[in-house]
């Protein structure tokens, strides 16, 4: 018996969901079907891939080792399917986009709207996550193109297309940045990493570091005066105009960290993917952002 697509999908879903029940809900199949697929895959590989952990399951050492291969195979299968369909007809072509939280929440909606006006028959599928998620999706071929900060290493290439200023904001200007609460994004966030570097390079040791899981949560905390944060000016442009938040003078700011179009180096881009990449690098994309923000 060979490894099947169904087995791989079940395994990856369980790995990401942390339980058979949650994986079944994501795949819209029964729990026994997921369990059977997992068991068949483990028999084929002759190693246990998952083990019970509390009320759910977790990957074994073998499962952790196998996961990146499984996700890449699934990504390539999906990519190949899209290439085959697009070769027959351009109408209905799909582009899988992954973006870091700030770009996904504030930049991509107006960019998608503007792109659809010139390519109405191309379907854009957007996933939003932190920087770690973005890189994982590109490497595993689960996304065609990404929008985020500068590409690390040589596997992923990036082209800058828009300036991104990181500024310090809060409800009011504190007397001492080193004696106030600093709000941080979750681990794996590019903004969090930039904030930690900013504090370390300036020798600031805040009274408290408070981790919040999203831009929305950070902005809510800022609105009630819970602390200050380093954030993309794109994310707080409306609040600054309304006066509900203020820009705080801080040495070394703004930090300029351009937004990049990201994709695997050496990868052959399908026509629809190339069209979207070219659009992001165009003057029309900059005008769409300026109009929206």
Secondary structure, 3 states (H helix, E strand, C coil): CCCCHHHHHHHHHHHHHCCHHHHHHHHCCCHHHHHHHHHHHHHHHCCCCEEEECCEEEECHHHHHHHHHHHHHHHHHHHHHHHHHHHHCCCCCEEEEEEEHHHHHHHHHHHHHHHHHHCCCCEEEEEEECHHHHHHHHHCCCCCEEEECCCCCCCEEEEEEECCEEEEEECCCCCCHHHCEEEECCCCCHHHHHHHHHHHHCCCCCCEEEECCCHHHHHHHHHCCCCEEEEEHHHHHHHHHHCCCEECCCCCCCEECCEEEEEECCCCCCHHHHHHHHHHCCHHHHHHHHHHC
